[in-house]
């Protein structure tokens, strides 16, 4: 078990925060204790910290499965800005670059490797992953594994087989911002999570609210909103470009 002070020190060192958000620390401690986890947090709620802190406080590589190259790039840029060695492998890369990154994960000091789920099914990846010391497998956008969800990705179904073929089974942490009770049960079943901690923080965002207006002039109403927020930015959604 990693001492709580070491986890807090990791947070301070790389993120500059003095404390975790509600339920983050409890979840991180369960991950560090070797317990599989399913985390349901809203977008921007701090899901990435829940797997990044334990990975930084442990030996080995954290493999992160995520479905979009844009998500990979965003996470890689943020980690590198904190001087954390992170890599990603995606379809736009040459075989030589992929080979180099995998070697660095096996023999180097890479802490985070981001991959798309389609990648784990190749013989090359299975061979190299067998040589890696994988400390944690984080499955982002985990609702993609469920056929009950609208974002179902068949390649996510291969993750359980991938885990089973690793020499040593790592802790598995699944993350999503949207999952019904049925989808949550499907995630646990399809990933083969063992006695998982289920952490649901809810979707309430106190800084966000919805309001409905019925103005006689839409243009005048928008202009009023703009004037009231002259030092801020915003988005106006329209039915058509016209």
N, C-alpha and C positions, 0 to 999 in steps of 0.2 A: 504494500500500500504506500503510495506517495504522500508524504506529509502535506497537510493543508498549506503550511507556510511556503513550501516549495512551489505549489500551484499559484499562490498569490504572488510570489516573486516572479514567476514566469509571466503572469499577467502584467505586472508592473514593468518588467524589463522590455517586453515587446509591444505592449499596447499602451502603457502609461497610465492605466487605471488602478485605483487603489482597492476596488472591490468588484465582485462579480454582480451581474444582474440576478434578479430572483430566480432560483432553481438552477442556475448555471453551475454553481459550485457543487451542489448535491449530485447533479448528473455527472459532472466531471469525476467526482470521487468514485461513483459507481463504475464508470468506465475504467478508471485506474485500478479498481479492485478486480477487474476482469469480468464484469457483467455486461452482457449484450444490452443494447438500449434502443428504444424507439422514441425519438424526440419530435414532438409536434409544436412548432413555434411559428409565429407569423414572420413574413419576410421582414428582414431588418431586426429580428428579435435576438440575434446573436447565436445562431446555430453553429456557425463555423468555429467559434471560440470553444465550443463544447468538445470538438475533436482535436482542434489545433493545440490547445493547452496540454492535454494528456500526451499527445504525440511529442511535443517539445520537451516534456518532462521525462520521457522514456527513451530507451535505446531503440534503434531500428527505424524503418520507413513506414509512414502512414500512407496507404493507398486510398485515394478518393475516387469513387466512381461518380461521374456527373454527366448529364446527357448533352450539354451544349458547349461548344468551343468558347463562346462568349463568357460563360460562367467560369470556365477554366482560366481564361486570360485574366478576368477580373480578380480571381483569388490569387493567381500566381503573382500578378503585379503588386497586390497588397502585401503578400508574404515577403517578396523580394525588397519592397520598400522598408521592411523591418529587418532586413539583412538575414532573412531565413532562406535557406537553399531549397527551392521548390522547382519542380519540372512538370511538364505536361506532354502527353503524346496524343496526337490527333491525326486525322486523315490528310492534312496538308503538309505533312513532314516527309522527308526522304528516309529511305531505309537506313542510310548511314547515320542520320541524326537519331533515329529511334534506337539503333544499336548502341550508340554512345550514351544516351540517357539511361538505358537499361543497365549498362555496365556501371555507370556512376551510382545507380541505386544499389547495385550488388556490392561494389567495391569502394564506393566513395562515401560522401557525407550528405547525400540528398535526404531531406526529412519528409518531403511531401511529393508524391507522384499522383498527378491527376490524369485519369484516363476515361474514355467513353466506354460504355458497357460492351460495345461491339468488339473492342480490342481484346478482351480477356479470353476469347475463344480460339485464338491462334496458337499453334504449337510453339512458336517463338516466345510468346508471352508466358505460356504455361511453364516452359523450361526455365526462363529467367526468374519468374516469380518463385519457383521452387528453390532458387539460390538466395533469395532475398530474406532478410530478417524483417518480416512484416509485423509491426507492433499493433497496428489497428487498421481495420477496413471500414471506411466511412462511405455510406451509400447516400448520396445527396439526391433530392427529388425522388425519394423512395416510393412515392405513390405510383411512379411509372411502372412498377412491377405488378400492379394489380389490374386485372382485366375488368374490374368494376370501375376503374377510374377512366376519365376521358383522355388522359395522356399516356395510355398504355404503350410500353415499348417492349416488344418480345425479347430483345437482347438482355433485358434485366433478369429474365428467368434463368439465364446462364450463370448468374452470380453465385448461386448456392453450390453448383457443381465446381465452380472455381475455388470456393472456400474449402470444399471437401478434398481437393487435390493438393492443397498446400501442406507442406511437411508438418507444420504446427499451426493449429487453428488460431487465428488472432481473435481479439475482441471485435465484435461487429456492431457498429452504431449506424442506425438508419435515421434519416432526417427528412422531414417534409413540412410544408406550411399548410397543406390542405389534405385532409384524409378523414372520411367518415368512419364510423365504427367498423363497418364492413371492410373498408379498404385497409384499416389498421390491422385487422385480423388477417387479411390476405398478405400484408407485408411480413408479418411475423411468421406466417406459415411458409411463404415462398422463399424467404431468406433463411429459414431454419434457425431463427433466433432462439437462444436457449435461456429460458426463464428471464425474459427481458424486463428491464425497467421501462415502464411506460410514462413518459414525461409530457404532459399536455399543459401548456401554459395559457391556452386560450387565445382568442383573436382580438380582444379588446385593445384598441390603441387610443389612449386618452387624448393624444394630440390630433386625432382625426375625427371628423364628424360629417354627416350628410345632411343637407337641407334642400328643400324643394321650393322653388319660387315660380310664380305665374305672372311675370311682368307683361305690361302692355307693349313694351318695346324691348326686345332682347338686346339690341345694340346698346341702348341706354343703360340697361342693367349691367352689361359686361363693362361698360366704361366706368360705371360707378364702382364696381369691384376693383378695377384697375387703379382708380384714384385712391381708394382706401388702402391699397397695398403698393404704394409707389416705390418702395424700397425692396420689394420682394419679386419673386418670379412665380409663374403659374402656367397652367395648361387649360386651354379651352377646347372642349370636344364638340364637334359639329356633326350633323347627320351626313352632310356631303361636303366636298371641297368647295362647291359653289357657295 
